[in-house]
Amino acid sequence: MTTRTKHPQGLMTLFFSEMWERFCYYGMRVLLTLYLVKSLMKGDSDAALIYGAYTALVYAAPILGGKMADRYLGYRYAVMLGAILMAIGEFLILGGNEFFLLVGMGSLIVGNGYFKANISTIVGKLYEDGDPRRDSGFTIFYIGINIGALLATTLVAYVGETYGFDKGFGLAGIGMLLGLIIFYTGRKNYSAAEGLEITDEGKKIFFGPLNYAHAITLGSLLLIPLAYILIQQNQILDYLLIGLFFYIGWVLISSGIDADKEHGVKVWKDRMIALIIFMLINVSFWACFEQAGTSLTLFADRNVDRDILGWTMPASMTQFFNPFFIIVFGSIFSLMWIKLSRIGKNPSIPMKFAFGILQLAVGFLLTNVGMMFVNESFQVPLLTLLFLYLFHTTGELFLSPIGLSMVTKLSPKKIAATAMGGWFLSFAIANYVGGKIASLTGGHGAGGEVLTAAEGLEKYISIFTIIGFVLIGIAILLIIFSRQLNKLMHGVQ
């Protein structure tokens, strides 16, 4: 770094490392539902529940991965451990049966927990507190995430559906190895970040020749069969996730009460109540948004005309619309919020959430417009999905970056990490609920019963319409109670 206007050189190393990790993760995810249905002959409902359990655990894992790195492993070792486990997970899936898939998914879950939780932390550690370049740095980093997702939803999706699912999963694994190589060979570039090394706690002897870092590494391998069981017996997650939500809620409110007593105010408890309400709203948004990997992909496979000038777009590739629109509109939205703030027209956080949910609803309801142009094969035009994902993405931009910022503003400093963990728990719950919703659209059962193209189309449109109207109801309630929510937030904008 030569001037204060340039970003630390380590940013680009982390940018490309994260880009290839997201290529790996989304590469697996983009093919997962179709692989379950077409290769492993799972019914739609079973496939949706497996997908929901997997993605739920992926979002829950960073809570543990971050804590282990903070206390024992250090950030660099944790990221490398995560990358190795994710690559192993992808290559295990090449075994070609359900056992290898579930073991591979378990390895991906644990690896993602270590990688995802800690590479973002290293980015933050490159900048001193108050550094005006920090927000810009994270914006650049976020672009890397979406480039990785875009590459996965085009390249891996195409290879997987054209040449075989094993080729797609293998390509995703190679992507993760590239990310690992970039992260390791470029380690000098981000060496100024604090907390990279294994901590003193991690170096303490645990048993015999093993220190705590060794023990945690071996213990992480034991989490893989646990993830296997939780995916296979996914009904366990009903109780586990609900229990975790109530526990986090109790911790947040108790901490808010303690903070009020410490500072002699009546602010923090109200803010924690507001945060819990926003967590529930977040669940409702993402449970519907995450239909992209399940019901919307199967809808694209069966009831969307994907012919483009004689070339048929693979069904999984339709997921590329979201990261593409994120890259196109992300910077526009960030500038829009700044300009609206300057003229005093920036909507409150509850109103932004409401507008985001309304756009998500519009996306689902647009499938009814597609019904007006159904062809003889009972397929709607590809433009139906293009506009659906357009509205879903603009809705996402009203919620996703706003939500992360909101959590840091609402929570007392002493429990900032716990509050962020609770926020990520809401994503885990949302993905699991999303799998439950997708299971309702199932047109192909494991027992062999299959709906006709006409029956399947009618069922998909019916469920998507119900989702759209429920979302409109949630948005209206949010608008009605926005003033009360703003009062609970005590000035947080």
C-alpha positions as CSV (number, residue, x, y, z in Angstrom):
1,M,0.0,0.0,0.0
2,T,1.7,3.2,-1.1
3,T,-1.1,5.8,-0.4
4,R,-4.2,6.0,1.7
5,T,-6.3,6.0,-1.5
6,K,-5.2,2.5,-2.5
7,H,-6.5,-0.6,-1.0
8,P,-4.2,-3.1,0.8
9,Q,-2.6,-5.5,-1.7
10,G,-4.0,-8.4,0.3
11,L,-7.5,-7.4,-0.8
12,M,-7.0,-8.9,-4.3
13,T,-5.6,-12.1,-2.9
14,L,-8.7,-12.5,-0.7
15,F,-11.0,-11.4,-3.5
16,F,-9.9,-14.2,-5.8
17,S,-9.7,-16.8,-3.0
18,E,-13.3,-16.0,-2.1
19,M,-14.4,-15.9,-5.7
20,W,-13.2,-19.5,-6.3
21,E,-14.7,-20.7,-3.0
22,R,-18.1,-19.3,-4.0
23,F,-17.5,-21.0,-7.4
24,C,-17.2,-24.2,-5.5
25,Y,-20.2,-23.7,-3.2
26,Y,-22.6,-22.4,-5.8
27,G,-21.3,-25.0,-8.3
28,M,-22.4,-27.8,-6.1
29,R,-25.6,-26.0,-5.1
30,V,-26.7,-25.2,-8.7
31,L,-26.7,-28.9,-9.6
32,L,-27.8,-30.5,-6.3
33,T,-31.6,-30.6,-6.8
34,L,-31.4,-31.9,-10.3
35,Y,-28.7,-34.5,-9.3
36,L,-31.0,-35.8,-6.5
37,V,-34.0,-36.0,-8.8
38,K,-32.4,-37.2,-12.0
39,S,-29.4,-39.4,-10.9
40,L,-30.4,-40.6,-7.4
41,M,-34.1,-40.8,-8.4
42,K,-35.4,-38.9,-5.3
43,G,-38.9,-37.6,-5.3
44,D,-39.3,-33.8,-5.6
45,S,-40.3,-33.5,-1.9
46,D,-37.4,-35.6,-0.6
47,A,-34.9,-33.6,-2.8
48,A,-36.3,-30.3,-1.5
49,L,-36.0,-31.4,2.1
50,I,-32.4,-32.6,1.6
51,Y,-31.5,-29.4,-0.1
52,G,-33.1,-27.3,2.6
53,A,-31.3,-29.2,5.4
54,Y,-28.0,-28.9,3.6
55,T,-28.2,-25.2,3.0
56,A,-29.5,-24.6,6.6
57,L,-26.5,-26.3,8.0
58,V,-24.2,-24.4,5.6
59,Y,-25.5,-21.1,7.1
60,A,-25.3,-22.4,10.7
61,A,-21.8,-23.7,10.5
62,P,-19.9,-20.3,10.4
63,I,-21.2,-19.6,13.9
64,L,-19.0,-22.4,15.2
65,G,-16.2,-21.8,12.6
66,G,-15.8,-18.2,13.7
67,K,-15.6,-19.0,17.4
68,M,-13.0,-21.7,16.9
69,A,-10.8,-19.4,14.8
70,D,-11.1,-16.5,17.3
71,R,-10.1,-18.6,20.2
72,Y,-7.8,-21.4,18.9
73,L,-7.1,-21.7,15.2
74,G,-6.3,-18.2,14.0
75,Y,-7.9,-17.0,10.7
76,R,-5.3,-18.3,8.2
77,Y,-5.3,-21.9,9.4
78,A,-9.1,-21.9,9.7
79,V,-9.6,-20.7,6.1
80,M,-7.1,-23.3,4.8
81,L,-8.7,-26.1,6.8
82,G,-12.1,-25.0,5.4
83,A,-10.8,-24.9,1.8
84,I,-9.3,-28.4,2.1
85,L,-12.5,-29.9,3.6
86,M,-14.7,-28.2,0.9
87,A,-12.5,-29.6,-1.9
88,I,-12.6,-33.1,-0.4
89,G,-16.4,-32.8,-0.1
90,E,-16.8,-32.0,-3.8
91,F,-14.6,-34.9,-4.8
92,L,-16.3,-37.3,-2.5
93,I,-19.6,-36.6,-4.3
94,L,-18.0,-38.2,-7.4
95,G,-18.6,-41.6,-5.7
96,G,-21.9,-41.4,-7.4
97,N,-24.4,-42.7,-4.8
98,E,-26.3,-41.3,-1.8
99,F,-23.7,-42.3,0.8
100,F,-20.9,-40.4,-0.9
101,L,-23.2,-37.4,-1.6
102,L,-24.2,-37.0,2.1
103,V,-20.6,-37.5,3.3
104,G,-19.4,-35.0,0.7
105,M,-22.1,-32.5,1.8
106,G,-21.1,-33.0,5.4
107,S,-17.5,-32.1,4.5
108,L,-18.7,-29.1,2.5
109,I,-20.8,-27.9,5.5
110,V,-17.9,-28.1,8.0
111,G,-15.4,-26.6,5.5
112,N,-17.7,-23.7,4.6
113,G,-18.1,-23.0,8.4
114,Y,-14.4,-22.4,8.7
115,F,-13.8,-20.6,5.3
116,K,-16.8,-18.3,5.1
117,A,-16.7,-17.2,8.7
118,N,-13.1,-16.1,8.6
119,I,-12.0,-14.9,5.2
120,S,-14.4,-11.9,5.6
121,T,-12.8,-11.3,9.0
122,I,-9.3,-11.1,7.4
123,V,-10.6,-8.5,5.0
124,G,-11.8,-6.4,7.9
125,K,-8.5,-6.8,9.7
126,L,-6.7,-5.2,6.7
127,Y,-8.1,-1.8,7.6
128,E,-7.8,0.2,10.8
129,D,-10.8,1.3,12.7
130,G,-12.3,4.4,11.0
131,D,-10.5,3.7,7.7
132,P,-12.8,5.3,5.1
133,R,-11.6,2.6,2.6
134,R,-13.2,-0.2,4.6
135,D,-16.8,0.0,3.0
136,S,-15.3,0.3,-0.4
137,G,-13.1,-2.7,0.3
138,F,-16.0,-4.9,1.3
139,T,-17.9,-3.8,-1.8
140,I,-15.0,-5.0,-4.0
141,F,-14.9,-8.2,-2.0
142,Y,-18.7,-8.6,-2.4
143,I,-18.2,-8.3,-6.2
144,G,-15.8,-11.3,-6.0
145,I,-18.5,-13.3,-4.3
146,N,-21.0,-12.6,-7.1
147,I,-18.5,-13.2,-9.9
148,G,-17.8,-16.6,-8.4
149,A,-21.6,-17.3,-8.2
150,L,-22.0,-16.1,-11.8
151,L,-19.3,-18.4,-13.0
152,A,-20.7,-21.4,-11.1
153,T,-24.3,-20.8,-12.4
154,T,-23.1,-20.7,-16.0
155,L,-19.9,-22.8,-16.4
156,V,-20.6,-25.5,-13.7
157,A,-24.3,-25.6,-14.5
158,Y,-23.6,-26.1,-18.3
159,V,-20.8,-28.7,-17.8
160,G,-22.8,-30.6,-15.2
161,E,-26.0,-30.9,-17.3
162,T,-24.3,-31.3,-20.7
163,Y,-21.4,-33.7,-19.8
164,G,-22.5,-35.3,-16.6
165,F,-23.1,-34.2,-13.0
166,D,-19.8,-35.8,-11.9
167,K,-17.9,-33.4,-14.3
168,G,-19.8,-30.4,-12.8
169,F,-19.0,-31.4,-9.2
170,G,-15.4,-32.2,-10.2
171,L,-15.0,-28.7,-11.8
172,A,-16.4,-27.1,-8.6
173,G,-13.8,-29.0,-6.6
174,I,-11.0,-27.8,-8.9
175,G,-12.2,-24.3,-8.3
176,M,-11.9,-24.7,-4.6
177,L,-8.3,-26.0,-5.0
178,L,-7.5,-22.8,-7.1
179,G,-8.9,-20.7,-4.2
180,L,-6.7,-22.6,-1.7
181,I,-3.6,-22.2,-3.9
182,I,-4.2,-18.4,-4.3
183,F,-4.8,-18.0,-0.5
184,Y,-1.7,-19.9,0.5
185,T,0.7,-18.5,-2.1
186,G,-0.5,-14.9,-1.5
187,R,-0.2,-15.2,2.3
188,K,2.5,-12.4,2.4
189,N,0.0,-10.0,0.9
190,Y,-2.4,-10.1,3.8
191,S,0.2,-10.8,6.5
192,A,-0.4,-7.4,8.2
193,A,-3.9,-8.6,9.3
194,E,-4.1,-9.4,13.0
195,G,-5.1,-12.8,14.4
196,L,-3.8,-14.9,11.5
197,E,-1.7,-17.2,13.5
198,I,-2.8,-20.1,15.7
199,T,-3.5,-18.5,19.1
200,D,-1.7,-19.2,22.4
201,E,-4.8,-21.2,23.5
202,G,-4.6,-23.2,20.4
203,K,-1.0,-24.1,21.0
204,K,-1.7,-25.4,24.5
205,I,-1.4,-29.2,25.0
206,F,-4.7,-31.0,24.8
207,F,-3.6,-34.6,25.1
208,G,-0.3,-36.3,24.5
209,P,1.4,-34.7,21.5
210,L,-1.8,-33.0,20.4
211,N,-2.5,-29.3,21.1
212,Y,-5.9,-27.7,21.0
213,A,-5.6,-26.8,17.3
214,H,-4.8,-30.4,16.4
215,A,-7.7,-31.6,18.5
216,I,-10.2,-29.2,16.9
217,T,-9.0,-30.2,13.4
218,L,-9.6,-33.9,14.3
219,G,-12.9,-33.0,16.0
220,S,-14.0,-31.2,12.9
221,L,-13.8,-34.5,11.0
222,L,-16.2,-36.0,13.5
223,L,-18.8,-33.3,12.7
224,I,-19.0,-34.7,9.1
225,P,-21.0,-37.8,10.2
226,L,-23.1,-35.6,12.4
227,A,-24.0,-33.5,9.4
228,Y,-24.7,-36.7,7.5
229,I,-27.2,-37.7,10.1
230,L,-28.9,-34.3,10.2
231,I,-29.3,-34.2,6.5
232,Q,-30.6,-37.7,6.2
233,Q,-32.9,-37.4,9.3
234,N,-33.7,-33.8,8.5
235,Q,-36.8,-33.7,10.8
236,I,-34.4,-33.4,13.7
237,L,-33.7,-29.9,12.4
238,D,-37.3,-28.9,13.2
239,Y,-36.5,-29.1,16.9
240,L,-32.9,-28.0,16.7
241,L,-33.4,-24.8,14.8
242,I,-36.5,-23.8,16.8
243,G,-34.6,-24.5,20.0
244,L,-31.6,-22.4,18.9
245,F,-33.9,-19.5,17.8
246,F,-35.6,-19.4,21.3
247,Y,-32.2,-19.6,23.0
248,I,-30.7,-16.8,20.9
249,G,-33.8,-14.7,21.5
250,W,-33.5,-15.2,25.3
251,V,-29.7,-14.3,25.1
252,L,-30.4,-11.1,23.1
253,I,-33.2,-9.8,25.3
254,S,-31.3,-10.7,28.5
255,S,-28.2,-8.9,27.2
256,G,-30.4,-5.9,26.3
257,I,-31.8,-5.7,29.8
258,D,-28.3,-5.9,31.2
259,A,-27.1,-3.2,28.9
260,D,-30.0,-0.9,30.0
261,K,-29.1,-1.4,33.6
262,E,-25.4,-0.7,32.9
263,H,-26.0,2.5,31.0
264,G,-29.1,3.6,33.0
265,V,-31.3,3.8,29.8
266,K,-34.3,1.9,28.4
267,V,-33.1,1.4,24.8
268,W,-31.2,-1.9,24.3
269,K,-34.0,-4.3,25.3
270,D,-36.3,-2.6,22.8
271,R,-33.6,-2.8,20.1
272,M,-33.2,-6.6,20.8
273,I,-36.9,-7.1,20.5
274,A,-36.8,-5.3,17.1
275,L,-33.9,-7.4,16.0
276,I,-35.8,-10.6,16.8
277,I,-38.8,-9.3,14.8
278,F,-36.5,-8.6,11.9
279,M,-35.0,-12.1,12.2
280,L,-38.5,-13.5,11.6
281,I,-39.1,-11.1,8.7
282,N,-35.7,-12.2,7.3
283,V,-36.8,-15.9,7.5
284,S,-40.0,-15.1,5.6
285,F,-38.1,-13.4,2.8
286,W,-35.3,-15.9,2.3
287,A,-37.4,-19.0,2.7
288,C,-39.2,-17.8,-0.5
289,F,-36.2,-16.4,-2.2
290,E,-34.3,-19.7,-1.9
291,Q,-36.8,-21.4,-4.1
292,A,-34.2,-20.6,-6.7
293,G,-32.3,-23.8,-6.1
294,T,-35.3,-26.1,-5.7
295,S,-38.8,-25.5,-7.0
296,L,-37.8,-22.8,-9.5
297,T,-35.0,-25.0,-10.9
298,L,-37.4,-27.9,-11.4
299,F,-40.0,-25.5,-12.8
300,A,-37.4,-24.3,-15.3
301,D,-36.5,-28.0,-16.1
302,R,-40.1,-29.0,-16.8
303,N,-42.3,-26.0,-17.6
304,V,-40.1,-23.2,-19.1
305,D,-39.2,-23.0,-22.8
306,R,-35.4,-22.5,-22.6
307,D,-34.8,-22.6,-26.3
308,I,-32.7,-19.7,-27.5
309,L,-32.1,-19.7,-31.3
310,G,-31.9,-23.4,-31.4
311,W,-29.8,-23.8,-28.2
312,T,-31.5,-25.1,-25.1
313,M,-30.3,-23.4,-21.9
314,P,-29.7,-26.0,-19.1
315,A,-32.3,-25.7,-16.4
316,S,-29.7,-25.1,-13.7
317,M,-28.2,-22.2,-15.7
318,T,-31.3,-20.2,-15.1
319,Q,-30.0,-19.5,-11.6
320,F,-27.3,-17.2,-13.2
321,F,-29.9,-14.4,-13.5
322,N,-29.5,-13.5,-9.8
323,P,-25.7,-13.0,-9.5
324,F,-25.8,-11.3,-12.9
325,F,-28.4,-8.8,-11.8
326,I,-26.5,-8.3,-8.5
327,I,-23.4,-7.3,-10.4
328,V,-25.4,-5.0,-12.6
329,F,-27.5,-3.3,-9.9
330,G,-25.4,-3.6,-6.8
331,S,-23.4,-0.4,-7.2
332,I,-26.4,1.5,-8.5
333,F,-28.3,0.7,-5.3
334,S,-25.4,1.7,-3.1
335,L,-25.3,5.1,-4.8
336,M,-29.1,5.4,-4.7
337,W,-29.2,5.1,-0.9
338,I,-26.5,7.8,-0.6
339,K,-28.4,10.2,-2.8
340,L,-31.8,9.5,-1.0
341,S,-30.1,10.2,2.3
342,R,-28.8,13.6,1.1
343,I,-32.3,14.7,0.1
344,G,-33.9,13.2,3.2
345,K,-35.9,10.6,1.3
346,N,-34.1,7.4,2.4
347,P,-36.8,4.9,3.6
348,S,-36.6,3.6,7.1
349,I,-35.3,0.1,7.7
350,P,-38.8,-1.4,8.2
351,M,-39.9,0.2,4.9
352,K,-36.9,-1.1,3.0
353,F,-37.7,-4.6,4.2
354,A,-41.4,-4.1,3.2
355,F,-40.4,-2.9,-0.3
356,G,-38.0,-5.8,-0.7
357,I,-40.7,-8.3,0.2
358,L,-43.2,-6.7,-2.2
359,Q,-40.7,-7.1,-5.0
360,L,-40.2,-10.7,-4.1
361,A,-44.0,-11.1,-4.3
362,V,-44.2,-9.5,-7.7
363,G,-41.6,-11.9,-9.0
364,F,-43.6,-14.9,-8.0
365,L,-46.9,-13.4,-9.3
366,L,-45.3,-12.7,-12.7
367,T,-45.5,-16.4,-13.4
368,N,-49.2,-15.8,-13.9
369,V,-48.3,-13.5,-16.8
370,G,-46.2,-16.3,-18.3
371,M,-49.3,-18.5,-18.2
372,M,-50.7,-16.2,-20.9
373,F,-48.0,-17.4,-23.4
374,V,-47.9,-21.1,-22.7
375,N,-46.8,-23.2,-25.7
376,E,-48.2,-26.6,-26.7
377,S,-45.7,-28.3,-24.3
378,F,-47.2,-26.4,-21.4
379,Q,-44.1,-24.3,-21.0
380,V,-43.9,-20.6,-20.2
381,P,-41.4,-18.3,-21.9
382,L,-37.9,-17.9,-20.5
383,L,-38.6,-14.2,-20.0
384,T,-40.9,-15.3,-17.2
385,L,-37.9,-16.4,-15.2
386,L,-35.8,-13.5,-16.3
387,F,-38.3,-10.9,-14.9
388,L,-38.9,-13.1,-11.8
389,Y,-35.2,-13.1,-10.9
390,L,-35.0,-9.4,-11.7
391,F,-37.6,-8.5,-9.1
392,H,-36.1,-11.1,-6.7
393,T,-32.7,-9.5,-7.0
394,T,-33.8,-5.9,-6.6
395,G,-35.8,-7.1,-3.5
396,E,-32.6,-8.8,-2.2
397,L,-30.7,-5.5,-2.5
398,F,-33.4,-3.8,-0.3
399,L,-32.7,-6.4,2.4
400,S,-29.4,-8.1,2.4
401,P,-26.8,-5.3,2.8
402,I,-29.3,-3.3,4.9
403,G,-29.8,-6.2,7.3
404,L,-26.1,-6.8,8.0
405,S,-25.6,-3.1,8.7
406,M,-28.7,-3.0,10.9
407,V,-27.4,-5.8,13.2
408,T,-24.2,-4.0,14.0
409,K,-26.2,-0.8,14.8
410,L,-28.9,-2.4,17.0
411,S,-26.7,-4.7,19.2
412,P,-24.6,-3.7,22.2
413,K,-20.9,-4.1,21.5
414,K,-20.5,-6.8,24.1
415,I,-22.8,-9.2,22.2
416,A,-22.1,-8.0,18.6
417,A,-20.8,-11.4,17.6
418,T,-23.7,-13.2,19.2
419,A,-26.2,-10.9,17.5
420,M,-24.5,-11.5,14.1
421,G,-24.6,-15.3,14.8
422,G,-28.4,-14.9,15.5
423,W,-28.8,-13.1,12.2
424,F,-27.1,-15.9,10.3
425,L,-29.2,-18.4,12.2
426,S,-32.3,-16.7,10.7
427,F,-30.7,-17.6,7.2
428,A,-30.3,-21.2,8.3
429,I,-33.9,-21.4,9.4
430,A,-35.0,-19.7,6.2
431,N,-33.2,-22.2,4.0
432,Y,-34.7,-25.1,6.0
433,V,-38.2,-23.6,5.7
434,G,-37.6,-23.0,2.0
435,G,-37.0,-26.7,1.6
436,K,-40.4,-27.4,3.3
437,I,-42.1,-24.9,1.0
438,A,-40.5,-26.4,-2.1
439,S,-41.6,-29.9,-1.0
440,L,-45.2,-28.7,-1.5
441,T,-44.6,-28.2,-5.2
442,G,-43.4,-31.8,-5.8
443,G,-44.7,-33.1,-9.1
444,H,-42.5,-36.2,-9.2
445,G,-42.7,-38.7,-6.3
446,A,-40.1,-41.3,-5.2
447,G,-42.8,-43.9,-5.7
448,G,-43.0,-43.2,-9.4
449,E,-46.1,-41.1,-9.5
450,V,-45.6,-38.3,-12.1
451,L,-47.8,-35.3,-12.9
452,T,-48.4,-34.5,-16.5
453,A,-46.8,-31.4,-17.9
454,A,-50.1,-29.6,-17.7
455,E,-50.8,-30.7,-14.1
456,G,-47.3,-29.8,-13.0
457,L,-47.5,-26.4,-14.5
458,E,-50.8,-25.7,-12.8
459,K,-49.4,-26.9,-9.5
460,Y,-46.3,-24.7,-9.7
461,I,-48.2,-21.6,-10.7
462,S,-50.7,-22.2,-7.9
463,I,-48.0,-22.5,-5.2
464,F,-46.0,-19.5,-6.6
465,T,-49.2,-17.4,-6.5
466,I,-50.0,-18.4,-2.9
467,I,-46.4,-17.5,-2.0
468,G,-46.8,-14.1,-3.8
469,F,-50.0,-13.2,-1.9
470,V,-48.6,-14.3,1.5
471,L,-45.6,-12.1,0.9
472,I,-47.8,-9.1,0.0
473,G,-49.7,-9.7,3.3
474,I,-46.4,-9.7,5.3
475,A,-45.3,-6.5,3.5
476,I,-48.6,-4.8,4.3
477,L,-48.3,-5.7,8.0
478,L,-44.7,-4.4,8.0
479,I,-45.8,-1.1,6.5
480,I,-48.7,-0.8,9.1
481,F,-46.4,-1.5,12.0
482,S,-43.3,0.3,10.7
483,R,-43.7,3.2,13.1
484,Q,-43.8,0.9,16.1
485,L,-40.7,-0.9,14.9
486,N,-38.9,2.4,14.4
487,K,-39.8,3.3,18.0
488,L,-38.3,0.0,19.2
489,M,-35.1,0.9,17.3
490,H,-34.7,4.2,19.2
491,G,-33.2,6.2,16.3
492,V,-31.3,3.5,14.4
493,Q,-31.6,4.3,10.7
